Amino acid sequence: MNIDRAVMAFAGLMVLASVALTYFISPWWLLLTVFVGLNLVQASFTGFCPAAMLFARLGFKSGCAFK
C-alpha cells in the first residue's frame, strides 16, 4: 500500500467512525466528519497533509492512487 491509498483509507475510516459515533453517542461527532472533509479539501489545494507525513514516517512508499 502506498501513501495515497493509506490516506484515502484513513479518511474513509474516520468518516465511518464519525457516523457510527454520531449514531450511538452524540450528534457532535459530526464535527469529526467536517474536520476530515475540510482537511481533504485544503490538502487538495495546498498539498499539505499531516496524515501523509505520518504515513511517510511509518515507511509507506509514495505513489499514485489511481493507476
N, C-alpha and C positions, 0 to 999 in steps of 0.2 A: 504494500500500500504506500502511496506517495502522500506528500503533504496536502495537496489539493483535495484528494479524496478523504483524507483524515479530517480536514477542516469541515468538509461538507457533512461527513458522518457525525462529527461532534455537534455541529449546528443543528442537524436534524434530531439528534438525541436530546439536546437541550430544549428544543421546541416540544417534542413529545413529552418530556418530563414536566415541562411547564404546564402543558394541557392536563396531564394527569394530576399534578398538584393543585391546579385550579379546580378541577372537578371534585377532588377528595378533601382538600384542605381549605383553600381560600381563593376568592377571585383575584386577590392581589398578586398571585403568582403569574398572572398575565403580563405583569411588568417584565418578567424574565423573557418572555416571548418578544416583547417590544425591544428590549435591550439587544437580544440576538439579531433581530431584524435590522435595527439601526447599525449594529456593528458590521453586518454583512454589506449594507449599503455604503457605509463610509469606507470599508475595505475595498470595495469595487472602484471607488473614486481615488483613494489615496494610495492604495497598495500596502497600507499598514494593517497587519492583522496579528494581534497578540497570540491567538491560538496557533497560527502558522509558525510564529517564532518559537513557541513552546514545542511544537512537533518537530521542528528542525533541531532543537537542542536534544530531543529524545532520539534523534538519529534517523528520522524519516527522510527518504530521498525526495527532492523536489521533482516536479513533473507536471505534465498537462492532464487535467481532469477529464477532458473529452477527446480521447484519442480514438 
